Structures are given as C-alpha cells and as structure tokens.
Amino acid sequence: MAKVETIVFLSLVLDLFAFTIPLPLFPRLIEWYTLREISDPNGFLSRTLRFVSAIRGLFYKPSLHSQKWDIVLLGGLMGSVFSMLQFIVSPRIGSLSDTHGRKKILLFTMIGNILSALVWIKSTTFASYMLSRVIGGLSEGNVQLAIAILSDVTTPENRSKALAHVGIAFAICFCIGPPIGAYFATKPLPASNTFGLELNVYAVPAIITLVLLSVETIFLAVALPETRGKGIKPVENKLKSNGKSTNGATGSKAKSPEQRIEIIRSLRTLHLLFLGIFSGVEFTLTFLTFDLFDWNNKQNGMLIGSIGIISALLQGGYVRRATSKIGEGVMARRGVSSCALALVFLAILPNYVTTNPTLARRLLQLGAVCMAFTSATVVNSLTAFASLQCEEEGFDTTTGKPAKIHPQLAKGKALGQFRSSGQLGRAIGPLIACASYWTVGPTYTYAAGALAMFALSMHMRKIARK
C-alpha cells in the first residue's frame, strides 16, 4: 500500500501548505479590519475588541502594557475558535468515515475548506472573515482522516513509520507556508483583475489557498482509493532476544476491548494535557523573542523555520527507525521530557538577557532544539499508540463477512476522539499561557510549564510500559 501512503502524504502537503499560509497574517489582518471598522462602535469587531480588553483587564493593568497586545490576543482567540470547533466536530467526522467511507467524507470536508477560502477572498468585514474561520474549523478533516487511512493500510508493525509522514508534512509546511503567505501578502491584486469587486486585503494569499485546496480535492477524487474495510492482515510479530515484540505496542491486540478502551482514554488525556502546555509555549515564544531580544518578523520566522527543519530531519532519520525498537509510549515520553528541558532553558533565559546576552541566545537555541525533538515525537507517537489499540478491519475467515468491530474501537471514531482532545488543548493552552505571561512574566510561566511537563513525563511511565 505504498501508493496510498504517497497519495496521503502529497495531499497532506497540499492541505497543510494551504493551512499555514494565513498564520503570519492574523495581526496585520486584524489591524486592517480595525482601520475599516473602528468608526462603528457597535460593529462586530469593536464589540469583540472591547470583550478582549475586558479579559485583559482581569489579568494585568493596562497602564503597564501596550494595548497592541489586544490585537495579538484577539489573534489567539481566532486560533482558539478554530481549535474549539475541531474539538467539537472531529469525533463526528471520524464516525461518519467509519460508516460511509474515508474517501467520501474526506471529499465532503474538502468542499467546506474550499468554501472557507472563497469566503476569505471576499471577506471585507471582520464578521465575514470569522465566518470563513468557522467554516474552516467545522470542515477541516484531512489530518485525522489521513491518520485513519494510513491506519487502514498498514500493519501494526509498520504503522509508526507510516504515521511519521503526517509529522514530516507538518514540519515541511510550517517551514514554507508562513513565509510564502507573508511574501504574497505584500503583492496586492491589481484593481484591473478584481472585476470591480471589493476583495480582502490579502486576496492573493487567499487565492493561493483556494488553488491548493482545489488541486488537493481533484487529486484525492482521482487518485485515492477507498480504504475502509480493506485493511491488510498483520504479519506475525518477530520476537527480540528479550521476548518482546518489535512492535512498540506489544500485545495490544491480545488485550481485551475494555483494556484497550481504557488505554485510549488515558492517551486522550495525555494528548489534551501535553498540547495544552506545548501550544502555550509555541504561542508565547515569539512574544519572548520580541520582548527580550527585540527580534523582527524575519528573525522569528528563521527561529520557527529552524525548529520545523530539525523536526522534519528527526522524524525522517531517527523517529521512524527508533520507534519500532523502543515503542511508541517510550518515544512519546522522551519527547515530553525534552519539552520539559526546553522550558527549563526558556525559564532561565530572561535572567541573562542583559548580563550575558550570548548565553541567553544559546539557551534559546537549546530550547528550540529540544522543542524540535518534541515536535518530532510526541503527537505522532501518541497517535500511533492510539491507532494500535483500534480494531483491525477485515473479513471473518470463516463466514467471509466483515469482521465485527467494537464501536468504541472503530478507527475513525477512536482517532477522531483522540484528535478532538488535542484540539481542546490547543484551544485553551495559548490563552492560559498568554494570561500567565502577561501576569507573572516568562520565568514563572515557563518554570510552571516545566514542572507540569516533568510531572506528565513521570505519569507516562505506566503508559510507556504497555
């Protein structure tokens, strides 16, 4: 099924490329809407900004902080809305794919993504732009369905290697998508090409997004076969000298359905807690470099890009090979421990910015490397671990009928619920991290995050042994 893996990887690159293009545009986009709508105190944007200012006032004194952070916080809220909608809809998308097929539901969600891009192109008000984000949040199903498809066509022995394609696609697109979006944001569409229509200030990036999504949809419709119910028979596990399986989730199918359901529940909780902390670190990292080093957008882009490049290299060169030897749980725990170490470096860093700036930058670089290792390991490993607990679809060798699957262990539903828990973490993590950063500062914020990550790593010892 190498062909299916290639199709899924290429579709993910197209999808995530489209997803990452608007990421660097949020602050400037909100500024553009503010200039257009500031004269309307009862407008949607004015009311939203007053709400954000009220929230900000609960955590710190406005006289001590620039109100420009209201725009930054509003950008975070926009991202949280997207993640919260994903939290709500992901289990439903997964369940529908179990019933109606992966390809059919994937193409249906792509129609929603295309509609979202179309609304963005024409969104000249903040309310219409938020409508495009809502449509996108309710429609985005490519990642979770790609995971389900890869789980359909791989054996437990090589599943972690296959799912590493998801992480590699993320790393590649987060390296190239934001810079491409920022570049074309400076290239407005000539008035002669708008056919007299008023378009969004960033219509060119929006059009590129639309083209990418359209190409992806056509590609999937033509090239992707249906994989639900067509799983391949797992090969017999080869035993190592110590008697353990080379598969990281040794004996997962020997466990009872109740035991596997309990493991998936534990993994969902870990996914929620980890991404809640990690997404907060990601979101505040550019605040840290701006506040302490006065870095510009280019320098921040290079930092984030370097994290993505290192993550992609680790996933392609180390994680795909090592996971089958040490197990998904162990690999995920190593990534969590690496994140805790990164947070320690970031917590120490502010103390040396003025006295030893060179050391401060070295601590930032060490933290970035540790975060890259975390990006390369945790989510993919936890996802693969969750997938290994699901029922393998196929046919009963005696009756020839489709094998009966426990409803809680159907791949689409179980993996949709798993992704949903992570999206909830992504929705609330940045808001909590921002509130802490502006209230007690970076040292205490990252120190608290480090303690939480160390505690999570200790808690994962039991999971890593399963």
C-alpha positions in Angstrom: 0.0 0.0 0.0 3.0 2.3 -0.6 0.9 4.0 -3.3 -1.7 5.0 -0.7 0.9 6.3 1.7 2.4 8.5 -1.1 -1.1 9.8 -2.1 -1.9 10.7 1.6 1.5 12.4 2.1 1.1 14.6 -1.0 -2.5 15.5 -0.1 -1.3 16.5 3.4 1.4 18.7 2.0 -1.1 20.5 -0.2 -3.6 20.8 2.7 -1.1 21.9 5.4 0.5 24.3 2.9 -2.9 25.9 2.5 -3.5 25.9 6.2 -0.2 27.6 7.2 -0.3 30.4 4.6 -2.5 32.7 6.7 -0.8 32.1 10.0 1.6 35.1 9.9 -1.2 37.4 8.6 -3.5 37.5 11.6 -2.2 40.6 13.4 -2.0 42.7 10.2 -5.3 41.4 9.1 -6.9 42.5 12.3 -5.3 45.9 12.1 -6.8 46.3 8.6 -10.2 45.4 9.8 -9.7 47.8 12.8 -9.0 50.7 10.5 -12.0 49.9 8.4 -14.5 49.4 11.2 -13.2 51.5 14.1 -15.7 54.2 13.4 -18.6 51.8 14.1 -18.6 51.3 17.9 -21.5 48.8 17.6 -19.8 46.7 14.9 -18.8 43.1 15.5 -15.0 43.9 15.6 -15.5 46.8 18.1 -17.6 44.7 20.4 -15.1 41.8 20.1 -12.1 44.1 20.9 -14.0 45.5 24.0 -14.5 42.0 25.1 -10.8 41.2 24.7 -9.9 44.4 26.6 -12.1 43.4 29.4 -10.5 40.0 29.7 -7.0 41.6 29.5 -8.0 44.0 32.3 -8.7 41.0 34.6 -5.1 39.9 34.4 -2.9 43.0 34.3 -3.0 46.7 34.5 -3.4 48.4 31.0 -1.0 51.2 32.1 1.8 48.7 32.3 1.2 47.0 28.9 0.6 48.2 25.4 -2.9 47.8 24.2 -1.4 46.4 20.9 -1.5 43.1 22.8 -5.3 43.2 22.5 -4.8 42.6 18.8 -2.4 39.7 19.5 -4.7 38.2 22.0 -7.6 38.5 19.5 -5.4 36.6 17.0 -5.0 33.9 19.7 -8.8 33.8 20.2 -9.3 33.4 16.5 -7.0 30.3 16.6 -8.8 29.0 19.7 -12.1 29.3 17.9 -10.8 27.1 15.1 -9.4 24.5 17.5 -12.5 24.5 19.6 -14.6 23.8 16.5 -12.2 21.0 15.7 -12.7 19.6 19.2 -16.5 19.5 18.6 -16.5 18.1 15.1 -13.6 15.7 14.9 -15.3 12.7 16.6 -18.3 13.2 14.3 -16.1 13.3 11.1 -14.4 10.1 12.3 -17.6 8.3 13.0 -19.0 9.3 9.6 -15.9 7.9 7.9 -16.4 4.6 9.7 -20.0 4.4 8.3 -19.7 6.0 4.9 -16.1 5.5 4.0 -12.9 7.6 4.4 -12.7 9.0 0.8 -16.4 10.1 0.7 -16.2 12.0 4.0 -12.8 13.5 3.1 -14.0 14.9 -0.1 -17.1 16.3 1.7 -14.8 18.1 4.2 -12.7 19.4 1.3 -15.8 21.2 -0.1 -16.1 23.0 3.2 -12.5 24.0 3.1 -12.9 25.4 -0.4 -15.9 27.4 0.7 -13.9 28.8 3.6 -11.2 30.1 1.2 -13.9 31.6 -1.1 -15.4 33.5 1.9 -11.9 34.7 2.9 -11.3 36.1 -0.6 -14.4 38.2 -0.4 -14.3 39.0 3.4 -14.1 42.8 3.7 -15.5 42.8 7.2 -14.2 41.1 10.3 -17.5 39.2 10.8 -17.3 37.7 7.3 -13.6 36.7 7.9 -14.6 35.0 11.2 -17.3 33.2 9.2 -14.6 31.8 6.9 -12.7 30.6 10.0 -15.8 28.9 11.4 -16.5 27.1 8.1 -12.8 26.0 8.1 -12.9 24.8 11.7 -16.0 22.7 11.0 -14.7 21.3 7.8 -11.0 20.5 8.4 -10.8 16.7 8.5 -7.8 16.0 6.3 -5.3 15.2 9.1 -7.5 12.9 11.2 -8.8 11.1 8.1 -5.2 10.8 6.7 -4.3 9.1 10.0 -7.3 6.7 9.7 -6.4 5.9 6.1 -2.8 5.2 7.0 -4.0 3.0 9.8 -6.3 1.1 7.4 -3.5 0.2 5.0 -0.6 -0.6 7.4 0.1 -3.4 9.8 0.8 -2.6 13.5 4.5 -3.4 12.8 5.0 -0.5 10.3 2.2 1.9 11.4 4.5 4.3 13.3 6.7 4.6 10.2 3.7 5.4 8.1 2.2 7.9 10.5 5.6 9.7 10.6 4.6 11.0 7.2 2.0 13.2 8.9 4.6 14.8 11.1 7.0 15.3 8.2 4.3 17.0 6.2 3.6 19.3 9.2 7.2 20.2 9.5 7.7 20.9 5.8 4.6 23.1 5.5 5.3 25.1 8.7 8.7 25.9 7.2 7.5 27.1 3.8 3.8 28.1 4.3 4.1 31.1 6.6 7.0 32.7 4.6 5.0 32.2 1.3 1.9 33.7 2.9 3.9 36.7 4.2 5.6 37.2 0.8 2.4 37.3 -1.2 0.7 39.4 1.4 2.9 42.2 0.0 1.6 41.6 -3.5 -1.9 43.0 -3.7 -4.1 42.0 -6.6 -4.3 44.8 -9.2 -7.6 46.6 -9.4 -7.9 45.6 -13.0 -8.1 41.9 -12.0 -10.8 42.2 -9.4 -13.7 42.6 -11.9 -15.0 45.6 -9.9 -15.3 43.5 -6.7 -14.0 44.6 -3.4 -11.8 41.9 -2.0 -9.9 41.1 1.1 -6.6 43.0 1.5 -4.8 39.6 1.4 -6.8 38.2 -1.5 -3.7 36.9 -3.2 -2.7 34.5 -0.3 -6.4 33.6 -0.1 -6.5 32.7 -3.8 -3.3 30.6 -3.5 -5.0 28.8 -0.6 -8.1 28.2 -2.8 -6.0 26.9 -5.7 -4.1 24.5 -3.4 -7.3 23.2 -1.8 -8.9 22.7 -5.2 -5.9 20.8 -6.6 -5.9 18.7 -3.5 -9.6 17.9 -3.9 -9.2 16.8 -7.5 -6.1 14.8 -6.7 -7.9 12.9 -3.9 -11.0 12.3 -6.1 -8.9 10.8 -8.9 -6.0 9.0 -7.0 -7.2 8.0 -3.6 -8.9 4.5 -3.3 -11.4 3.8 -0.5 -9.5 2.1 2.4 -12.2 1.5 5.0 -12.7 -2.3 5.4 -9.7 -3.1 3.3 -7.1 -3.4 6.0 -4.2 -5.8 5.3 -3.5 -8.8 7.5 -0.9 -8.1 10.3 2.3 -10.1 10.0 3.3 -12.2 12.9 5.4 -10.2 15.3 9.1 -11.1 15.4 10.4 -11.6 18.9 13.6 -10.0 20.1 16.0 -11.8 22.3 14.3 -10.5 25.4 11.0 -12.0 24.2 9.3 -8.7 23.5 7.7 -7.8 20.2 9.5 -5.4 17.8 6.2 -3.5 17.7 6.1 -0.8 20.3 2.6 -1.7 21.4 3.4 -5.2 22.4 0.4 -7.4 22.6 -2.1 -4.6 22.1 -4.5 -6.9 20.2 -4.1 -9.6 23.0 -5.7 -7.1 25.4 -9.5 -7.1 26.0 -11.5 -4.4 24.3 -12.1 -2.9 27.7 -8.4 -2.7 28.4 -7.7 -1.1 25.0 -10.6 1.4 25.5 -9.0 2.4 28.8 -5.6 2.9 27.2 -7.2 5.1 24.5 -8.9 7.2 27.3 -5.5 7.6 29.0 -3.9 8.6 25.7 -6.6 11.2 25.1 -6.0 12.8 28.5 -2.2 12.9 27.8 -2.9 14.4 24.4 -5.0 17.1 26.0 -2.6 18.0 28.7 0.5 17.9 26.5 -0.9 20.1 23.7 -2.4 22.4 26.3 1.1 23.1 27.6 3.1 22.8 24.4 0.8 25.0 22.3 1.1 27.7 25.0 4.9 27.6 24.7 4.6 27.8 20.9 2.3 30.7 21.0 4.3 32.8 23.5 7.7 32.0 22.1 7.6 34.9 19.6 6.4 37.2 22.5 9.6 36.2 24.3 11.9 36.9 21.5 10.2 40.2 20.7 10.2 41.4 24.4 13.7 40.3 25.3 15.7 40.4 22.1 13.6 42.9 20.0 13.6 40.4 17.1 11.7 41.3 13.9 9.4 39.1 11.9 12.3 37.7 9.8 14.3 36.6 12.8 11.2 35.0 14.4 10.5 33.3 11.1 14.0 31.9 11.0 13.6 30.6 14.5 10.3 28.8 13.8 11.6 27.6 10.4 14.7 26.1 12.1 12.5 24.2 14.5 10.5 22.8 11.6 13.6 21.7 9.7 15.2 20.0 12.7 11.8 18.3 13.4 11.5 17.0 9.8 15.1 15.7 9.8 14.5 13.9 13.2 11.2 12.3 12.0 12.7 11.1 8.7 16.0 10.0 10.1 15.6 8.9 13.7 11.9 8.6 14.9 10.8 6.3 12.0 13.6 3.9 12.8 13.8 4.0 16.5 10.1 3.8 17.4 9.8 0.2 16.2 12.6 -0.7 18.6 11.7 1.2 21.8 7.9 1.5 21.4 5.5 4.4 20.8 5.0 5.1 24.5 8.7 5.4 25.3 9.3 7.7 22.3 6.4 9.9 23.4 7.7 10.1 26.9 11.2 11.1 25.6 9.6 13.9 23.7 7.7 15.2 26.8 10.9 15.1 28.8 12.6 17.1 26.0 9.9 19.7 26.2 10.3 20.0 30.0 14.0 20.6 29.4 13.2 23.2 26.8 11.0 25.0 29.3 13.8 25.0 31.8 16.1 26.7 29.3 13.4 29.3 28.5 12.7 29.9 32.2 16.4 30.6 32.9 17.0 32.7 29.8 15.4 36.0 31.0 18.0 36.2 33.8 20.9 36.6 31.4 19.5 38.8 28.6 21.2 42.0 30.0 24.2 40.4 31.9 25.2 37.8 29.3 23.2 38.1 26.0 25.3 35.5 24.3 24.4 32.9 26.9 20.8 34.0 26.7 20.8 33.3 22.9 22.4 29.9 23.4 19.7 29.0 25.9 17.1 30.0 23.3 18.8 27.8 20.7 19.0 24.8 23.1 15.3 25.3 23.9 14.5 25.4 20.2 16.3 22.2 19.5 14.5 20.5 22.4 11.2 21.8 21.1 12.0 20.4 17.7 12.6 16.9 19.2 9.3 17.2 21.0 7.5 18.2 17.8 9.0 15.2 16.0 8.0 12.6 18.6 5.1 13.2 21.0 1.9 13.7 18.9 2.9 11.1 16.2 3.9 8.5 18.8 0.7 9.0 20.9 -1.4 8.9 17.7 0.3 5.7 16.5 -0.2 4.2 20.0 -3.9 5.1 20.0 -4.2 3.6 16.5 -2.7 0.3 17.6 -5.5 -0.1 20.2 -8.2 0.1 17.5 -9.8 -2.9 15.8 -8.2 -4.0 12.6 -10.9 -4.1 9.9 -11.2 -7.1 7.6 -13.3 -10.1 7.0 -14.1 -13.2 9.1 -12.1 -16.1 7.6 -14.9 -18.5 8.4 -18.0 -16.6 7.3 -16.5 -14.3 4.8 -18.5 -11.4 6.2 -17.0 -8.2 7.6 -15.4 -8.8 11.0 -17.4 -7.3 13.9 -15.8 -4.3 15.4 -16.3 -2.9 18.9 -18.0 0.5 18.3 -15.6 2.3 20.7 -12.6 0.8 18.8 -13.5 1.7 15.2 -10.6 3.6 13.8 -12.4 6.7 12.6 -14.3 7.3 15.8 -11.5 6.5 18.2 -8.9 8.5 16.3 -11.4 11.4 15.9 -11.9 11.5 19.7 -8.2 11.3 20.2 -7.6 14.3 17.9 -10.5 16.1 19.5 -8.8 16.0 22.9 -5.7 17.5 21.4 -7.6 20.3 19.7 -9.2 21.2 23.1 -5.7 21.6 24.4 -4.7 23.8 21.5 -7.8 25.9 22.1 -7.2 26.7 25.8 -3.4 26.4 26.1 -2.4 29.7 24.3 -5.0 31.7 26.3 -3.7 30.4 29.6 -0.1 30.8 28.6 -0.7 34.4 27.5 -2.6 35.3 30.7 0.3 33.9 32.8 3.0 35.5 30.6 1.5 39.0 31.0 0.7 38.5 34.7 3.8 36.9 36.2 6.3 37.1 33.4 8.2 34.5 31.3 10.4 33.0 34.0 7.5 31.8 36.2 5.3 30.9 33.2 7.9 28.6 31.7 9.0 27.3 35.1 5.4 26.2 35.9 5.2 24.6 32.4 8.5 22.7 33.0 7.1 21.3 36.3 3.9 20.3 34.6 5.8 18.6 31.8 8.1 16.7 34.2 5.0 15.6 36.1 3.4 14.4 32.8 6.6 12.5 31.9 6.6 10.7 35.3 2.9 9.9 34.8 3.7 8.4 31.4 6.0 5.7 32.8 3.0 3.4 33.2 1.7 4.1 29.6 5.2 3.6 28.2 5.3 0.0 29.6 2.0 -1.0 28.0 
